[in-house]
Amino acid sequence: MYRSLQRLATLPGDPTVFPGHWYSAQPSASLSDVKRSNYVYRAADLDQWRMLMGG
């Protein structure tokens, strides 16, 4: 999942993201908003990401 999220973060432009789960009242968000507000993008590397995810 970490690698998939990192790949998503490199998409050109500012695409609209539609989450696979209902986490907020907004059905979609721009990728820049997601990267700014979602904690999964705060990890600097895979080890930090694993710690964030509890593993």
Secondary structure, DSSP 4 states (H G I P E B T S, - for coil): -HHHHHHHHT-SS--EE--SS--SS-S-EEHHHHHHH-GGG--SSHHHHHHHTT-
